[in-house]
Amino acid sequence: MTCGSCVAKVKSKLLMLGDVENAEVKLESPQAIITMQKHIDTDVLQSAIGKAGNYTISDADSNMNHSAGSDSSEKWFQTYKPVLLIVAYITVVALIGGWSVQDMQWMEAMRIFMAAFFLTFSFFKMLDIRAFADSYSMYDIVSKQWKAYGFIYPFIELGLGILFAIGMYPVFTNVLTLIVMSISLVGVLQSVLNKRKIQCACLGAVFKLPMSTITVIEDGLMILMSGVMLFLIL
């Protein structure tokens, strides 16, 4: 493997195998630490990653432990710590920005939250757009059919963040947010309900977050907030 895009493709193919619970793929070694419900033969793993490109996998240790349910995966909080901290920081900034001497300006707080959210999340995606696009195309309904959308999406988030930050065209901005996030939510829900073990691309390829209900809540919150803001504006 030579880049973050390679890592994302290999990890996505491994996680698509039914008995793989988690796959931590590293570029430096390179190596993959795979947690399985039951042992999967190396040739099956090779067949899976071969679909992603010219990659080869072999056992690092012939005596490694194949026991089912091995507890080598990170704790839930440790896994989602990056996104939880980011949302917490954004929430605090939004509450401070919406606070006035008289009372809390909730409309202003939501606008600041949306601006900070989109600007922050677009930043992480742009650190390695190709790796993000590869991961996003694994579950997003638009990116599956038109992969270029994965390259465009970070710029859509950036544009929305700027529009929310400067407060221009609020109706257009919230309507576009509703459309974009609703489309994103469809693919996320399909993956979660089908229990597909794939990498969430919400923070790009920087943090290795599995797709889960956290992603559903994240998209749902943005849809709810943009809907409320649009209702109050109109």
Residue pairs with C-beta under 8 A, 6 or more apart in sequence:
1 7
1 10
1 25
1 27
1 30
1 55
2 27
3 27
3 128
3 130
3 131
4 27
4 128
4 130
4 131
4 205
5 128
5 130
5 131
5 134
5 205
6 27
6 53
6 55
7 25
7 26
7 27
7 131
7 205
8 131
8 132
8 134
8 135
8 199
8 205
9 52
9 53
9 134
10 25
10 32
10 49
10 52
10 55
11 23
11 25
11 32
11 199
11 208
12 52
12 134
12 135
12 138
12 198
12 199
13 48
13 49
13 51
13 52
14 20
14 23
14 25
14 32
14 34
14 45
14 48
14 49
15 22
15 23
15 196
15 197
15 198
15 199
15 210
16 48
16 196
16 197
16 198
17 40
17 44
17 45
17 48
19 36
19 37
19 38
19 40
20 34
20 35
20 36
20 37
20 40
20 197
21 35
21 36
21 37
21 73
21 197
22 34
22 35
22 72
22 73
22 197
22 210
23 32
23 33
23 34
23 35
24 32
24 33
24 34
24 208
25 31
25 32
25 208
26 32
26 33
31 60
32 57
33 72
34 40
34 45
35 70
35 72
35 73
36 66
36 68
36 70
37 68
37 69
38 66
38 68
39 66
39 68
42 57
42 58
42 59
45 57
46 56
46 57
49 55
49 57
73 79
77 84
79 209
79 210
80 209
80 212
80 214
82 203
82 207
82 209
83 202
83 203
83 207
83 209
83 214
83 218
86 120
86 121
86 203
87 117
87 218
90 113
90 116
90 117
90 120
91 113
93 112
93 113
93 116
94 109
94 110
94 112
94 113
94 116
95 104
95 109
97 108
97 109
97 112
98 104
98 105
98 106
98 107
98 108
98 109
98 110
98 112
99 105
99 109
107 229
107 232
110 225
110 228
110 229
111 164
111 167
111 170
111 229
112 164
113 225
114 160
114 161
114 164
114 177
114 222
114 225
114 226
114 229
115 161
115 162
115 164
115 165
116 161
117 161
117 222
118 157
118 158
118 160
118 161
118 164
119 157
119 158
119 161
119 162
119 165
120 161
121 157
121 202
121 203
122 154
122 155
122 157
122 158
122 161
124 203
124 204
124 206
124 207
125 132
125 153
125 154
125 157
125 201
125 203
125 204
126 154
126 158
126 204
127 204
127 205
127 206
128 204
128 205
128 206
129 150
129 151
129 154
129 204
130 151
131 204
131 205
132 150
132 153
132 154
132 201
132 204
132 205
133 143
133 147
133 150
133 151
133 153
134 150
135 198
135 199
135 200
135 201
135 204
135 205
136 143
136 149
136 150
136 153
136 201
137 143
137 144
137 147
137 150
138 144
138 198
138 199
138 201
139 187
139 188
139 190
139 191
139 196
139 198
139 201
139 211
140 149
140 150
140 153
140 183
140 184
140 187
140 201
141 183
141 186
141 187
141 190
142 149
142 183
142 187
143 149
143 150
143 153
143 187
144 187
150 201
154 204
156 180
160 173
160 176
160 177
160 180
163 169
163 172
163 173
164 173
170 229
170 233
171 230
171 233
171 234
174 226
174 227
174 229
174 230
174 233
175 230
177 222
177 223
177 226
178 223
178 226
178 227
178 230
181 219
181 222
181 223
181 226
182 223
184 219
185 216
185 219
185 220
185 223
188 200
188 211
188 215
188 216
188 219
189 216
190 196
191 198
191 211
192 211
192 212
192 213
192 215
192 216
196 211
197 210
197 211
198 210
198 211
199 208
199 209
199 210
199 211
200 209
200 210
200 211
200 212
200 214
200 215
202 209
202 215
202 218
203 209
209 215
